Amino acid sequence: MLGYPAPDTKQDTVAAVDLGSNSFHMIVARLDEGRLQIIDRLREPVRLGEGLTPDNQLTDEAAQRALDCLARFGQRLAHLPPAMVRVVGTNTLRQVDDGGRFLRLAEQALGHDIDIIAGREEARLIYLGVAHGMSGGDDQRLVVDIGGGSTELIIGKGMDPIERESLFMGCVSATRSFFADGTISDKAMDKAITAAGIEVRPLRNRYRRLGWETAIGASGTIKAIGKVVQAEGWCERGISREALDKLRKELVSAGHADKLKLDGLSDDRRPILAGGVAVLSAIFNGLHIDQMAISDEALREGLLYEMLGQIRHEDVRERTTASLIQRFDVDTEQAARVEQTALALLDQIAASWDLENPEDRQMLGWAARLHEIGLTIAHSGHHKHAAYILANADLPGFSRQEQAVLATLVRCHRRKLKTDLFNTVGDNERVSVQRLTILLRLAVLLHRGRNPEARPLPHIEIDGEHRILLQFPGDQLAQRPLTSAELAREADYLAAINHHLTVAD
């Protein structure tokens, strides 16, 4: 199989891969004095969304197209360390329900982990990419990105999104619903625009009230429409309402996707252009847009700038965690005590338990800070309330898999344990999540009395993989009979997941 040549990569090279419903994209950049210099872009029209069945399975043909593409991308990324590559899956991969089978095959083909991101997280990253590509200024902007299966609409100012939504409509899904056989009739176009308008309707008044100075379109569908209307001479720049109307009439006049003869239209965009035009027309109508500029940057660039921020130790997940702590009125002093102890225990056994990945340390720290957010709902079952929040809330910066890990750690930080509680995380993470859970549980238990006075940290050792020895200095445990009793009960809890706790003075 022919693949892409691998460059002479160094640690200053980063890459972002966007696994969309229509196309897979990869962008490679070099860090140059704190700035990103794009050195390579790759795109393949995989049409993954076309292969999604009504019961959310992928057809063999679509899956194979995707895996072949990922194998080629993987050759290009083979010399980059995992920390310098970010791969995200969007709408179609959000919907696939096959027990994680395709995701495992995809990660194997690519050679890197794939994060499935929620629609609103996708919107945040799109805005980040567009904002970095714009000239400076504090003008309020509307950013629109029409993908294969979803459409993101964001209002933002400067580098900060103010409002963001992800709508369940896109060029591929609209084409499948209204132009499946390629026929483009006036009636089908009207129906497609109406269906998209129904999706836009819940947000149109809110967005109009917020307002914007500039409307900006991003990504393949809008860029393709802009290229056509400019090549045809219907507008000089961007996309005007009049040009979009002319394009829509031209599609209906042609009658079929195969008969479209438009300057600037690529062969791979021809079959899905009608769906994209219908979605964009509904957005123009619903939000009263007369002119739209076009950005060369979008999700992929947003991923790169996010990675650049993390390299500079500017992790948006830290801000998200701080926001949750404030919103749910967390006892920050108690959370800090638990975090400090959990991380100190981790430091002692990280090598023994293969928990030396920096992400393990971050997840344990965030879980310790957030383990009590459910108390604002009710004390009874607060670990379950907290886990629901963390699994289902929009958490900027966190992928769905990361949210699942965080929710599992918090859900399991107290009370009885069962192995099936860990089924919410992927197979590759299950062992490490169980081990992090044990450390969090021990830290929470040791601070159950909420005593602000510091006590000597117990020594922890791992014997084999499943035996844990916790040793307290001096007669400290004898002076804490309640802690001793709770540790005895904890040993019973851990035995349920095949871990054995021994406590000694």
Beta strands, then each sheet from edge to edge (+ up, - down):
strand 1: 13-19
strand 2: 24-32
strand 3: 35-44
strand 4: 85-89
strand 5: 115-116
strand 6: 140-146
strand 7: 151-157
strand 8: 160-167
strand 9: 214-218
strand 10: 239-240
strand 11: 291-294
strand 12: 459-463
strand 13: 467-471
strand 14: 500-504
sheet 1: 3+ 2- 1+ 4+ 5+
sheet 2: 8+ 7- 6+ 9+ 11+ 10-
sheet 3: 12+ 13- 14-
end
